[in-house]
Every structure is written in C-alpha cells, then in structure tokens.
Amino acid sequence: MVLPSRPDFEVLGVFNPAVARHDGQVVLLLRVAEAPQKMSAGLAAAPIFNSVSGRVEIKRWLVTPKGPDVSDPRLVVDNGRTWLTSMSHFRVARSTDGIHFEVEGLPAFSAGTIYESFGVEDPRITELDGTYWITYTTVSHFGIGTGLASTTDFRKFERHGVIFPPPNRNVTLFPEKIDGRYAALHRPMPEGLGQHSIWTATSADLKSWGNHRLVATPRESGWDNIKVGGGAVPFRVHVGREDCWLAIYHGVTGNPPNYALGALLLDRHDPSRVKGRSREPILKAEAIYEREGFFGKVVFTCGALVDGDQVRVYYGAADGVTAVADLSLAEILAGLVEA
C-alpha cells in the first residue's frame, strides 16, 4: 500500500512508472496521484504548489449553480481558468527481481517550480555515462511541458529546467548519442490544425533542442487513428543485418478513448525514418484493472527492460495501478509492417 504524502491527502493512483537498473536492483520512479481528502457536498478543492512559500496549498470553492464547473471530477473550472483536483509526485520503489517492490514512504521528486504548480507526471529514465536523466511532464496554468532532471543514486535529484515548452509531452531520450548528438522523441499537441504525432529532435547539451522532424502520425484507421505518443525509452535491436532502434509507443482510438501500445522500428542513424510499425497492438486493455478504474481502457508505458528476447514492460493501467507484462521481442518484430 502506498501512503499519501500528508495526512489530509488520499492516494488516487500509482501508475506510469519509469524504470532503470541501478546498484544491482530494478528501480521504479512511480507517479503517485493524490488529492485532498473527500469534502462535504457542495465544496471543491485543488492542490497547488506555491513557488514562493515552497509548500503545497489547497484552494477551495463553494459550488453553486453559478459555478465553479465541477462536472469533470478531475477539474475545477472557474472564471475561465482550470485547476486540477489532484497532484502527482514521484516515489522510488526498489526490487531485486523486478516483480516485488518496496515503495519508499516519502516523495522522491515533487513540484518545485512555477511550471510545476499542478504537479509532475509521467517520468522516463535514460542512463547516459553513469547519470540517470529523467524527462517528465510539467503541469501548471502555463500549460503542459517537459522538464529535465538527473540523479546518480535516486536519492538526490537535480533540476535542469524546461526543455520542451507547452504544449509538449511524452519525451524520451535515446540511451546513446546518434551521430555525435543527443536525440529524443517528443509529442507536440497542436490545436485546430495538425494531429498529435511523434517527432524527433537533437541536442548538443540535453537542454537546447532543435532539428525537429516528424516520425509518425495517427493512421487513418485501426487502433492508433486518433493520436500517438512516445512510451518507453528506445532500445537497440538487430533485424537481419540491420542495426535499428525499437520504440514502444502508445496509440489512441475510440470515444471514449482507448489507449494501447505498439512498436516503431527506427533507422539507427536517422530515427525520424520509420522502417516498421505494429500492425496490431502489442498490449491493450483487456484485464479488469485495465478496462475499469480512474480512467478506463488505458495501458500506458513510460519504461521497459530488455533481457534477450524478453521485453518487460512496466505500465499504468486505467490511470490507477502499476502493472507489468513480459513480451517477446521476436513476436513484436514479427508483428511489424513496413511503414
């Protein structure tokens, strides 16, 4: 059981973990979503990080026929502005077998800047030269962007600022340089024109990013026809005589939306070139805890570990719980079609 960070909060979900191997253990960086404890009817509340005081404060409303709008339990909309009714932080969990984990009792990484006033979400971990680099979603009144942090021991973390401004999320760093530059997958979120698609970018220092190129868009029909976005950190694979990257991504279809996972086979030297793409999902919402929950019909990954043919995917189910699935790399590759 994961306990709340303070006595007046309750945990709503523990999901979308990042994963890494460190010091002989498997380490998860869990997203823990919590909210002020249930209030009396007619009242609403939203937690907000105050960057001046350095504390999380609770904004409260008396709900009347004139407002605020609380028809979506995740939101409070008042005078044209939106607040979240929950806030997420990251909690470290450790395991020797990758299945049974001990979760630390206190947050490891929480909101700390004005760009994180509504919390931090969906971390991904990439190890580069002994340092673990963490990309994560920043949420505030300014929008949804991507921040960068680093650690060497999962006890102390250093922030490096916002690397992709709003609206952008689902950023994953490649685990090695590509032709002398760092590389990342990212997902802008256009409104009006355009689709939610996967792009690449490169950087000399992990902080300033450019050379943006389109990778994959939603397909016209099927399991990923509404939007697509990055998932686990890409990893190297050999297909025949070719050395490629394999990136597990998420795709969305349906109304209400249904999230599933697939794979992209990317060129080793130019990851904007897609050489193969999953015909059908490699993982979809089938179990009861995936189909029903805080946000049902969702499987969403931020991390995977590869050991030979085994691809162990850690994922959030229904935005409520953390689950794990062992997939066959050979079967994933066999299910790709030419892009």
N, C-alpha and C positions, 0 to 999 in steps of 0.2 A: 504494500500500500504506500502511495506517495502522499506525504503530508503537505498541507499548504504552507506557504512561507510565513504566514502570520495568522494569529488565532481568529481574526474576524473575516478571513477568506476561506473559500472552499475550492477544491480542485475539480475542474470540469473535465479535463482530459490530459493524457500524457501520450504524445504521438509525434510523428515526423522526426525521428532521431537521425542525427549524423553519426557515423561510426568510423573508428580508427583502431589500429593496433598500436599499443604503447606499453612498454615495460613488461612484455610477456602477457598482457591482458587485452581483452576486447573492451574498448571504451565507447559508450554511447553518450552523446550530448542530446538529452531529451528536451523536447519542447513541452513545458508544463503550463497549461492554461488554467487560470484561476480567476475568481470573481468574488466581490463582496458577498457575504452570506445572504441567503434569501431574506427579502424585505417584505414588509406588510403590503397588502394590495393597495394600489394607488401610488406607490413610490417606485422610483427608478434610481439607479446608481451606476457610475462609471469610474473605474480606477484610472488615475492619470499621474505620470511621473512629473514632478516639479523639478526642473533642472536647476532652479535657484536654491531651493531647500535641500535638494538631493533625496527627497522622500516621495513615496507613492501616496497620493492623497485621493480622497473619494469625493467626486462631485455628485450631488443628489438633486432629484427633481420630485416635485409633487405632480403627478399625472392627472390632467383634467381633460375635458372634451376639447379644449383649445390647444392642447399639447403638453409635453412633447410627444412625438410619434414613437411608440414603442411596439409597433405591430410586428417588427422583426426582433425576436428576443436577443439577438446579437448586437443590436444597435439602439442608441438613443439619438433621435434627430430633433433638434431644437433650433428654431430660427435659422434654418438653412445650414446648420453645422451638424456634423455627425461625431458621436463618441462611441467607443466600443464598450460593451458591458463586461468584457473580460480582458485580461492582460496576460501575456506569456513571458516566461523567462526560461533559461536553460539550466538543466540539472544533470550532473555527471552520474553515470551508472557504470560499474565495472564488473567484468566476468572473466573467468578462466576458461570457460568452454563456449562462450558466445551465445549461450541459451539462458543460463541462470544468472541474473544480475542483482547486485546490491546497489540500491539507489541512495545517493547522499541525501542527507536531511535538509540541506540548505541550498539555495540557488547558487550556481557557479558563475552565472553571467546574466545580468538583468538590465533593464532600461537604465541608460546613463547619460543621455544627451537629449536635446530638444527634438532631435529627429527620431527619437525612440520613445516619445512620451506616451504612446499607446502600447509599448512593449516591443519585444524582439521575437522573431519567429523563424522557423524552418532553416536550421543551420546545416551547412555542409562542410566537411573537413577534408583538406588536401594536405598531405605531407610533402614538403619540399626542403631537402637538405637538413633534415632533423627538426624543422619547425612545422608546427601544425597550423595551417592557415584556415580560418573559418569565415566563410561568407554567410550572411544571414539577412533576413528581411527586417528593415526598419519601418515602424508604423507610427504615424503622427498626423496632426492636422495638415501637415505639408504634403502628405501622400505616402505611398508605399515605395521604398527604395531598397538599396542593398548596401550593407555595411561590411567592413572587413576587420577581423580581429586575429590575433595569433597567440599561441601558447607553446611551451615546450614540455609542460608537465600536467596540464589540465587542472592546475590549481591556481595559477596566476595567469591572467589574460590581459593583453594589451590591445586597445582600440587603435585603428588606423583610419577611421573616418568613413564617410560615404563614398563608395567607388562608382555606383551607378545611381543617379538621382531618380526621383519619381517621374513617371510610373515605370518601375522595372523590378523584376524579382526572378527567382529560380536560377541564380547564378552559381555555376560550378566551375572551379578552377581545374585545369588539366594537371596531372601529377608530375609533369616534367615540361621543360621548355620545348617549343616547336620552332625549329629554325632560329634559335637564339632568343626567342621572346616568350614570355608567359602568355598563356591562352586561356580563354574562358568561354563557356556558353552562357547566354543570358536571354531574358524574355521581356522585351518591351511590352507595354499594354496600351496599344492605341485605342482611341475612342472615335467613333464616327467612321473614319476611313481606316482600312487595314484590319489584319487579323492578329490574334495572339500567337506569335510564331517564335521559333528558336533562332537565335543569331549567335555568331562568334564575334569575339573582339580579342585584341592582343595588347600587351603592355611591356614596357621595359623594366618597370619597378613594382608591379602589382597594384599601383594606386591610380595611375593615369592610363585610361583605356581608349583605344581608337581602332582603326581598320575594321569597322563593323561590317559584317557580311551575313546575309541571310542563309540559314541552314535548312530549316524545314517548316512548312506551313501545315495547317489543318488540311486533311484530304477531303474531297468532295462528298464522300460517303463513308460509312463504317464507324469504327469505334473511336476515332480521333478527328471527327469532322468539324468540331466547334472551336477547340483551341488545343494547343500543345505547349509543353514547357519542360525544362530540364528536370532531372531527377537525381540519381546517384552520380558521383564523380566518375568520369570516363576512365576506362582502363584499356591496356593494350591487348590485342588478340592477333593470332596468326590465322589467316584464311587462305588456304593453298600456299602460295609463295609470297603472299602479300602480308605486310605488317600494317594493321589498322587500329583505330580506336573503336570501342564499343561504348555507347552511351545509353543508359536506361532512361527513358523519358516518360512523362505522363500525357495522356490524351483524354479529351472530354467529348462526350456526346450526350444527347437527350435533354429533356426538360421535364422534371428537374435533372440536373447534370449527373452523369455517371462517369467517375474517374477510373481509368485503367492504366496499366503500364505496358510499354513496348520497348523496342530497342532500335537504335540507329547505328549503322556501321559507317564510320567516317574515315576519310583519307588520312593517312599518317601525317603527311606534311601540310595538308590543307583541310582542316576539319570542317570547312564550310561545304566540302564536296561529300554528298551522301552516296554511299555505294550500295547500301541495303537498308531496308526498313521492315519492321514486323508487319506481316500480313494480318495477323490476329494478335490480341493482347497476350503477353507472356504471364500476366497476372491481372485478374479482375475481381470485382466484389462478388463473392459467392457465399462465404460464411455469414452467419447471422450477425457477428460483430463487425463485419464489413458492410453489410446491407443496412443495418439499423444502428443508430447512435446519434451523436450530436449533429452530424451532417452525413446522412446515409449514402450508400452506394459509392464509397470512396476508398480506394487504395492509393497511397501517395508515398513515394520514397525519397529520402534525402541521402541514403547511404547503402553501400553493398560491399561485401568482402568476397574476394575470388580466391579459390584454392583448387587448382587443377580444373576439373570440369564443373565443380560446384560453385554456383553464384548464390551466395547467401544475401538475400535482400531483406533489410530492415525497413519497415514501413508503418505508416499511420493508417489505421482503419477507422472509417467513419468519423474522423477528427476527434476520436475519443480514447483509443488504446493503441499500444505499440504491438506489432506482430512481426513474425519472421517467416520467410519462405525460402527453401532451398530449391534452386532451379538448375537445370543442366545447361551449361554453356553450349554444348553441341546441339541441343534442341532449340535454343534461342537462335543460333546461327542458321539452323536448318529451316527455321520459320521466316527468314528474311526474304524479301522480294527485291528485285532491282529497282532502285529509285529513279 
